[in-house]
Amino acid sequence: MAKNRKAWVVTVDMGYGHQRASYPLKDIAYERIITANSDTLVSEKEKKLWKKQQSFYESISRFTSFPLVGGFFFRLYDKFQAIADFYPSRDLSGPNLPAFYMHYLIKKKKMCQSLMNYIKRTNMPVVTTHFMPALAAEYHGIKNVFCVVTDTDINRAWLPLNPKQAKTIYLAPCEHTVKRLKQYRVPDNNIILTGFPLPKENLGGKSLSILRRDLANRLPNLDPYKKYLSNYKAVVKEKLGSYYKGRSNHKLTLTFMIGGAGAQKDIGLKMLASLKKRIIDNEMRINLVAGTRLEIAEYYRHYIHHLGMGNCIGKNINIVFSWNKQNYFKAFNYVLHTTDLLWTKPSELSFYAALGIPMIIAPPIGAHEHYNKKWLMDMGSGFPQENPEYTDEWLYDWIESGRLAEAAFEGFLEAPNLGTYNIEKVVFSRKNL
C-alpha cells in the first residue's frame, strides 16, 4: 500500500472488541490509532462522560457471575441495547431510545467534540470501529466517514436519527449485517460487505499463505482418526495446496478467552480441572488469555498451583497477559498460530472463525452476542459449550467424531477472511467491491 494512503483510524476503549477491530488497520492509521475516550487530545470532561458508560457496562458484565442479582440488572440493561427481531422484514428506520440518547450525548454533552475538532484539520478519510465517533462525524458534517461494524447484528443506536440521509459508509462483516442495515433504511450505496478486519500476521497477504499453513497444522489435531479428512481429503488438499500435511507441528492446543470485563473466568477453572490429567500427561496445551487484566492472570496462576499444576506453567499451560492492549493483541495473535480450538463468548472473536479456528461458544452476554452465536452455529463453525466440569469427556468425543475439523474448514471456506484488505481498498477507492 502506498505510503500516502492514510486515514484517521478511530476506536474506543470499552472491553477489547472495538480496539481488536482497529488493530489490523494500523498500517493505514495517520499519526496513530486514536482512542476516542482516552487519547491525549480528548478533553477531561469527555473522558469522564465516556468513563461513566464504560464503568456501567463492565459492572453489569461482571454481575452476570451472580445469577439472581446480576441476572436482574443485566436483563434491564439488555432491554436498553436489545435488537429488534429480524423477521418479518420491515422499516426499522425510526429512532429508538438508545438512538435518541446517543444524539443527546453528541449534541448536548459534546461527546467526541474534541476529536472532531482535531480530525477536521485534514481532508483524510475517517475509519472508526465504534458507532459514537461515526455519529459525531455525521453530526459535525465530516465527509468520507467509514464505520466498521463489529458484530453480526447491531442496535438501531449505530445509526443517526434519520438513517435515510446518512452519509457514513457502513462496512459490514457479513451478509446478515447488510440486511439489517437495509432494514434501518441506510442507503444501499452506503453499505459495503467487506468482512471483519482480521490481523494481517494471521493471514499472510491476500493469498492467505499464513492462514493456510496454520490450518494445515490444525486439522490433524482436530481429526486424529481421519473421520472428516478421509472423506474430504481431495477438497482440503485443493484449498490448502502445498501446505497440506498429515501431521501437525504442535500438540492439541485449546485457547480460552474471557471477556474484557473479566466475566466467565470461572468457566476456565472448571475446564482446567477437567483436563488436568491430559495436560500433565503432555497430551495437550492450554492458553489462558487474561488480556491486560493482571488480577485475572494472578487468579489463574493461583488456581493452577492449587491444582498441583504449577510445573506446567510455561510448558503446557500458558497465561497470555500484557500490560497494554497493543502488546496484548500481538501476543494473542501469535498464540493463534498454534491454537486448534478457541473457547470464548461470541464476541467480535466470532469472526476469527474465518481463520479456520473452530469455536467453543461460552454463554452470550448481550443481544448482539446472541446473534453472533447464531451466525457461528448456522455456518457450522461453532458449538455451544457443554458442562465445563466434564470438558475431558465431551471435548474428546467431538475430536474423535471429526466434527471440529469440519468446523475449522467450514469457517475457512464460508466466513469472510479478507476484511482488512477489503476495508483498505474501499476506504481509498470509494468503490464497492
C-alpha positions as CSV (number, residue, x, y, z in Angstrom):
1,M,0.0,0.0,0.0
2,A,1.3,3.4,-0.9
3,K,2.7,5.4,2.0
4,N,0.4,8.4,1.3
5,R,-2.7,6.2,1.8
6,K,-3.5,7.2,5.3
7,A,-6.7,7.7,7.2
8,W,-7.8,8.7,10.7
9,V,-8.4,5.4,12.4
10,V,-10.6,5.8,15.5
11,T,-11.6,3.3,18.1
12,V,-12.9,3.2,21.7
13,D,-11.5,1.5,24.8
14,M,-14.5,-0.5,26.0
15,G,-13.6,-4.1,26.6
16,Y,-11.4,-5.4,23.7
17,G,-13.8,-5.6,20.8
18,H,-13.6,-2.2,19.1
19,Q,-9.8,-2.0,19.7
20,R,-9.3,-5.5,18.4
21,A,-11.1,-4.5,15.2
22,S,-8.9,-1.4,14.8
23,Y,-5.5,-3.1,15.4
24,P,-5.4,-4.7,11.9
25,L,-5.9,-1.3,10.4
26,K,-2.8,0.2,12.0
27,D,-0.9,0.3,8.6
28,I,-3.3,3.0,7.3
29,A,-3.5,5.0,10.5
30,Y,-2.4,8.6,10.3
31,E,-0.3,9.5,13.3
32,R,-1.7,6.6,15.4
33,I,-4.9,4.8,16.1
34,I,-6.9,7.3,18.1
35,T,-8.9,6.0,21.1
36,A,-11.9,8.3,21.3
37,N,-12.4,8.0,25.0
38,S,-8.8,8.2,26.4
39,D,-6.5,9.8,23.8
40,T,-4.5,12.8,25.0
41,L,-6.4,15.0,22.6
42,V,-9.7,14.3,24.3
43,S,-10.9,16.8,27.0
44,E,-11.2,15.7,30.6
45,K,-14.9,16.4,30.6
46,E,-15.4,14.0,27.7
47,K,-13.2,11.3,29.3
48,K,-15.4,11.4,32.4
49,L,-18.5,11.1,30.3
50,W,-17.0,8.0,28.5
51,K,-15.9,6.6,31.8
52,K,-19.4,6.5,33.1
53,Q,-20.6,4.5,30.1
54,Q,-17.7,2.0,30.3
55,S,-17.9,1.5,34.1
56,F,-21.6,0.8,33.9
57,Y,-21.2,-1.8,31.1
58,E,-18.2,-3.6,32.9
59,S,-20.1,-3.6,36.2
60,I,-23.1,-5.2,34.5
61,S,-21.0,-7.8,32.7
62,R,-19.3,-8.8,36.0
63,F,-22.7,-9.0,37.6
64,T,-23.5,-12.0,35.4
65,S,-21.4,-14.1,37.7
66,F,-24.2,-13.7,40.3
67,P,-27.3,-15.3,38.8
68,L,-30.0,-13.7,40.9
69,V,-29.0,-10.1,41.4
70,G,-26.7,-10.0,38.3
71,G,-29.4,-11.5,36.1
72,F,-31.9,-8.9,37.1
73,F,-29.7,-5.9,36.4
74,F,-28.3,-7.4,33.1
75,R,-31.9,-8.0,31.8
76,L,-32.7,-4.4,32.4
77,Y,-29.6,-3.3,30.6
78,D,-30.1,-5.8,27.8
79,K,-33.6,-4.3,27.1
80,F,-31.9,-1.0,26.5
81,Q,-29.5,-2.5,24.0
82,A,-31.9,-5.0,22.6
83,I,-32.0,-5.6,18.8
84,A,-35.4,-6.0,17.1
85,D,-36.5,-9.4,15.7
86,F,-35.1,-9.8,12.2
87,Y,-38.4,-11.2,10.8
88,P,-40.6,-10.0,9.4
89,S,-38.5,-7.7,7.3
90,R,-39.8,-4.1,7.8
91,D,-38.9,-0.5,8.0
92,L,-36.9,0.0,11.3
93,S,-35.6,3.4,10.5
94,G,-37.5,5.1,13.3
95,P,-35.1,6.1,16.2
96,N,-35.4,4.1,19.4
97,L,-34.4,5.3,22.9
98,P,-30.7,4.4,22.6
99,A,-30.6,6.4,19.3
100,F,-32.1,9.4,21.0
101,Y,-29.6,9.0,23.9
102,M,-26.6,8.9,21.5
103,H,-27.8,12.1,19.8
104,Y,-28.3,13.7,23.2
105,L,-24.7,12.9,24.2
106,I,-23.3,14.3,21.0
107,K,-25.5,17.4,20.7
108,K,-25.9,18.5,24.4
109,K,-23.0,16.8,26.2
110,K,-20.5,17.5,23.3
111,M,-19.2,13.9,23.3
112,C,-16.4,13.4,20.7
113,Q,-16.2,17.2,20.0
114,S,-12.5,17.4,20.8
115,L,-11.9,14.5,18.4
116,M,-14.0,16.1,15.7
117,N,-12.1,19.4,16.0
118,Y,-8.8,17.6,15.7
119,I,-9.5,15.5,12.6
120,K,-11.1,18.4,10.8
121,R,-7.6,19.7,10.2
122,T,-7.3,17.4,7.2
123,N,-9.5,16.0,4.5
124,M,-8.4,12.4,5.1
125,P,-10.9,9.6,5.4
126,V,-12.1,8.6,8.9
127,V,-12.4,4.9,9.7
128,T,-14.0,4.1,13.1
129,T,-14.7,0.8,14.8
130,H,-17.3,2.3,17.1
131,F,-20.6,4.0,16.2
132,M,-20.2,7.0,18.5
133,P,-17.3,8.7,16.6
134,A,-19.2,7.9,13.3
135,L,-22.4,9.5,14.6
136,A,-20.4,12.5,15.9
137,A,-18.7,12.9,12.5
138,E,-22.1,12.7,10.8
139,Y,-23.4,15.4,13.1
140,H,-20.5,17.7,12.5
141,G,-20.7,17.3,8.7
142,I,-17.4,15.5,8.3
143,K,-17.1,13.7,4.9
144,N,-15.6,10.3,4.0
145,V,-16.5,8.5,7.2
146,F,-16.4,4.7,7.3
147,C,-17.9,2.8,10.2
148,V,-16.7,-0.8,10.7
149,V,-19.5,-2.9,12.2
150,T,-18.1,-5.2,14.8
151,D,-20.9,-7.7,15.3
152,T,-23.2,-9.7,13.0
153,D,-26.2,-7.6,14.1
154,I,-26.5,-4.2,15.6
155,N,-28.8,-2.0,17.6
156,R,-30.6,1.0,16.0
157,A,-28.2,3.2,18.1
158,W,-25.5,2.7,15.4
159,L,-27.4,5.0,13.1
160,P,-28.2,8.7,13.1
161,L,-31.7,9.8,13.8
162,N,-32.5,9.8,10.1
163,P,-30.6,6.8,8.5
164,K,-32.1,7.5,5.1
165,Q,-30.0,10.7,4.8
166,A,-26.9,9.1,6.4
167,K,-23.6,9.9,4.7
168,T,-21.5,7.4,6.7
169,I,-20.4,4.3,4.8
170,Y,-21.0,1.2,6.9
171,L,-18.6,-1.7,6.4
172,A,-20.4,-4.9,7.1
173,P,-18.7,-8.1,8.4
174,C,-21.3,-10.5,7.0
175,E,-24.5,-10.7,4.9
176,H,-26.8,-10.6,7.9
177,T,-25.4,-7.2,8.9
178,V,-26.1,-5.9,5.3
179,K,-29.7,-7.0,5.6
180,R,-30.1,-5.4,9.0
181,L,-28.7,-2.1,7.8
182,K,-31.2,-2.2,4.9
183,Q,-34.0,-2.6,7.4
184,Y,-32.7,0.5,9.1
185,R,-33.0,2.1,5.7
186,V,-29.4,3.0,5.2
187,P,-29.0,3.8,1.5
188,D,-27.7,0.8,-0.4
189,N,-24.7,2.6,-1.7
190,N,-23.6,3.4,1.9
191,I,-23.5,-0.3,2.8
192,I,-20.5,-2.4,1.7
193,L,-19.8,-6.0,2.6
194,T,-16.1,-6.2,3.5
195,G,-15.8,-8.8,6.2
196,F,-14.3,-8.2,9.6
197,P,-10.8,-6.8,9.9
198,L,-8.5,-9.8,10.8
199,P,-4.9,-9.4,11.8
200,K,-2.5,-9.5,8.8
201,E,0.0,-11.5,10.7
202,N,-2.5,-14.4,10.8
203,L,-3.4,-14.0,7.1
204,G,-0.3,-13.8,5.1
205,G,-1.4,-11.4,2.4
206,K,-4.3,-11.8,0.0
207,S,-3.1,-15.3,-0.9
208,L,-3.7,-16.3,2.8
209,S,-0.4,-18.2,3.0
210,I,-0.1,-18.0,6.8
211,L,-3.7,-18.9,7.3
212,R,-3.4,-21.9,5.1
213,R,-0.2,-23.0,6.8
214,D,-1.8,-22.7,10.3
215,L,-4.9,-24.5,9.2
216,A,-2.9,-27.3,7.7
217,N,-1.2,-27.9,11.1
218,R,-4.6,-27.6,12.9
219,L,-6.6,-30.2,11.0
220,P,-4.6,-33.3,12.0
221,N,-5.0,-32.4,15.7
222,L,-8.8,-31.9,15.3
223,D,-9.3,-35.1,13.4
224,P,-6.7,-37.7,14.6
225,Y,-8.8,-40.6,13.4
226,K,-9.4,-39.1,9.9
227,K,-13.2,-39.3,10.3
228,Y,-13.5,-36.0,8.3
229,L,-10.3,-35.8,6.4
230,S,-10.6,-39.3,4.8
231,N,-13.9,-38.2,3.2
232,Y,-12.9,-34.7,2.2
233,K,-9.2,-35.1,1.5
234,A,-9.4,-34.0,-2.1
235,V,-11.1,-30.7,-1.4
236,V,-8.9,-30.0,1.6
237,K,-5.8,-30.6,-0.4
238,E,-7.1,-28.4,-3.2
239,K,-7.8,-25.5,-0.9
240,L,-4.6,-25.8,1.2
241,G,-2.3,-26.7,-1.8
242,S,1.3,-27.3,-0.8
243,Y,0.6,-26.5,2.8
244,Y,-1.5,-29.7,3.2
245,K,0.1,-32.2,5.6
246,G,-0.9,-35.3,7.5
247,R,0.7,-34.4,10.8
248,S,0.8,-31.3,13.0
249,N,3.8,-29.4,14.2
250,H,2.3,-29.0,17.7
251,K,0.2,-30.8,20.2
252,L,-3.5,-30.2,20.6
253,T,-3.9,-26.6,21.9
254,L,-7.0,-25.0,23.3
255,T,-7.1,-21.2,23.9
256,F,-9.6,-20.0,26.5
257,M,-10.6,-16.3,26.3
258,I,-12.5,-14.4,28.9
259,G,-14.3,-11.1,28.2
260,G,-12.7,-7.7,28.8
261,A,-14.6,-7.2,32.0
262,G,-13.4,-10.5,33.4
263,A,-16.7,-12.3,33.0
264,Q,-16.8,-16.1,32.8
265,K,-13.3,-16.7,34.2
266,D,-14.7,-19.4,36.4
267,I,-15.5,-21.5,33.3
268,G,-11.8,-21.6,32.6
269,L,-11.1,-23.0,36.1
270,K,-13.6,-25.9,35.6
271,M,-12.2,-26.7,32.2
272,L,-8.7,-26.7,33.6
273,A,-9.6,-29.1,36.4
274,S,-11.3,-31.4,34.0
275,L,-8.4,-31.6,31.6
276,K,-5.7,-31.8,34.3
277,K,-4.6,-35.4,33.6
278,R,-4.2,-34.8,29.8
279,I,-2.2,-31.6,30.5
280,I,0.1,-33.3,32.9
281,D,0.5,-36.3,30.6
282,N,1.6,-33.9,27.8
283,E,-1.4,-34.7,25.6
284,M,-2.5,-31.1,25.2
285,R,-1.7,-27.5,25.8
286,I,-3.9,-24.7,27.2
287,N,-3.6,-20.9,26.7
288,L,-5.5,-18.9,29.3
289,V,-6.0,-15.4,28.0
290,A,-6.1,-12.8,30.7
291,G,-5.6,-9.9,28.3
292,T,-4.5,-6.8,30.2
293,R,-6.1,-7.8,33.5
294,L,-3.3,-8.6,35.9
295,E,-5.7,-9.7,38.6
296,I,-7.1,-12.3,36.2
297,A,-3.6,-13.6,35.3
298,E,-2.8,-13.9,39.1
299,Y,-6.2,-15.5,39.7
300,Y,-5.4,-18.2,37.1
301,R,-1.8,-18.6,38.4
302,H,-3.0,-19.1,42.0
303,Y,-5.6,-21.7,40.9
304,I,-3.1,-23.6,38.7
305,H,-0.8,-24.0,41.7
306,H,-3.8,-25.0,43.8
307,L,-4.5,-27.8,41.4
308,G,-0.9,-29.0,41.7
309,M,0.0,-28.0,38.2
310,G,2.4,-25.2,38.9
311,N,5.2,-27.0,37.0
312,C,3.0,-26.9,33.8
313,I,3.1,-23.1,33.7
314,G,5.3,-22.0,30.7
315,K,5.1,-25.5,29.3
316,N,1.6,-27.0,28.7
317,I,-0.2,-24.0,30.4
318,N,0.4,-20.6,29.0
319,I,-1.1,-17.4,30.6
320,V,-1.4,-14.7,28.0
321,F,-1.1,-11.3,29.7
322,S,0.3,-7.9,28.6
323,W,0.4,-4.5,30.2
324,N,-1.3,-2.7,27.3
325,K,-3.8,-3.5,24.6
326,Q,-1.4,-3.3,21.6
327,N,1.1,-5.7,23.1
328,Y,-1.8,-8.0,24.1
329,F,-3.2,-8.1,20.6
330,K,0.3,-9.1,19.3
331,A,0.7,-11.8,21.9
332,F,-2.8,-13.1,21.3
333,N,-2.4,-13.2,17.5
334,Y,0.9,-15.1,18.0
335,V,-0.7,-17.9,20.0
336,L,-3.4,-18.2,17.4
337,H,-0.9,-19.7,15.0
338,T,-0.8,-22.9,17.1
339,T,-4.4,-22.7,18.5
340,D,-6.6,-25.6,17.5
341,L,-9.7,-24.5,19.4
342,L,-10.9,-21.1,20.7
343,W,-13.3,-21.2,23.6
344,T,-14.9,-17.8,24.1
345,K,-18.1,-16.0,24.4
346,P,-19.5,-15.0,21.0
347,S,-18.0,-11.5,20.8
348,E,-16.1,-10.0,17.9
349,L,-13.9,-13.1,18.1
350,S,-16.7,-15.0,16.4
351,F,-15.3,-13.6,13.1
352,Y,-12.0,-15.3,13.8
353,A,-13.7,-18.5,12.7
354,A,-12.6,-17.2,9.3
355,L,-9.0,-18.1,10.3
356,G,-10.1,-21.7,10.3
357,I,-10.4,-22.0,14.1
358,P,-13.5,-23.8,15.5
359,M,-15.3,-22.1,18.3
360,I,-16.5,-23.4,21.6
361,I,-19.2,-20.9,22.5
362,A,-19.4,-19.7,26.1
363,P,-22.8,-18.2,27.1
364,P,-23.5,-14.9,25.3
365,I,-23.5,-11.6,27.2
366,G,-25.8,-9.1,25.4
367,A,-28.2,-9.2,22.5
368,H,-25.6,-8.8,19.8
369,E,-23.7,-11.9,21.1
370,H,-26.8,-14.0,20.7
371,Y,-26.8,-13.1,17.0
372,N,-23.1,-13.8,16.8
373,K,-23.7,-17.2,18.3
374,K,-26.5,-18.0,15.8
375,W,-24.2,-16.9,12.9
376,L,-21.5,-19.3,14.1
377,M,-23.8,-22.2,14.5
378,D,-25.6,-21.6,11.2
379,M,-22.2,-21.7,9.5
380,G,-21.2,-24.8,11.4
381,S,-18.1,-23.2,12.8
382,G,-19.1,-23.1,16.5
383,F,-20.7,-25.2,19.1
384,P,-22.2,-24.2,22.5
385,Q,-20.1,-25.4,25.4
386,E,-21.3,-28.4,27.4
387,N,-20.8,-28.6,31.1
388,P,-17.2,-27.3,31.7
389,E,-16.8,-29.8,34.6
390,Y,-16.9,-32.6,32.1
391,T,-14.8,-31.0,29.3
392,D,-12.5,-34.0,29.2
393,E,-15.4,-36.2,28.0
394,W,-17.4,-34.1,25.5
395,L,-14.4,-32.3,24.0
396,Y,-12.7,-35.6,23.1
397,D,-15.9,-37.0,21.8
398,W,-16.1,-34.0,19.4
399,I,-12.5,-34.6,18.4
400,E,-13.0,-38.3,17.8
401,S,-16.0,-37.6,15.6
402,G,-14.1,-35.2,13.3
403,R,-16.7,-32.5,13.7
404,L,-14.2,-29.9,14.9
405,A,-12.0,-30.4,11.8
406,E,-15.2,-29.9,9.7
407,A,-16.0,-26.7,11.7
408,A,-12.5,-25.4,11.2
409,F,-12.6,-25.9,7.4
410,E,-16.1,-24.5,7.1
411,G,-15.1,-21.4,8.9
412,F,-12.1,-21.0,6.5
413,L,-14.4,-21.5,3.4
414,E,-17.5,-19.7,4.5
415,A,-16.6,-16.7,6.7
416,P,-15.1,-13.6,5.0
417,N,-11.4,-13.6,5.7
418,L,-10.1,-10.7,3.6
419,G,-11.9,-8.0,5.6
420,T,-8.7,-6.0,6.4
421,Y,-7.6,-5.8,2.8
422,N,-11.2,-5.1,1.6
423,I,-11.6,-2.2,4.0
424,E,-8.3,-0.6,2.9
425,K,-9.4,-1.0,-0.7
426,V,-12.9,0.6,-0.1
427,V,-11.5,3.5,2.0
428,F,-9.1,4.6,-0.7
429,S,-11.1,3.7,-3.8
430,R,-14.6,4.7,-2.7
431,K,-15.9,1.9,-4.9
432,N,-17.9,-1.1,-4.0
433,L,-16.1,-4.4,-4.1
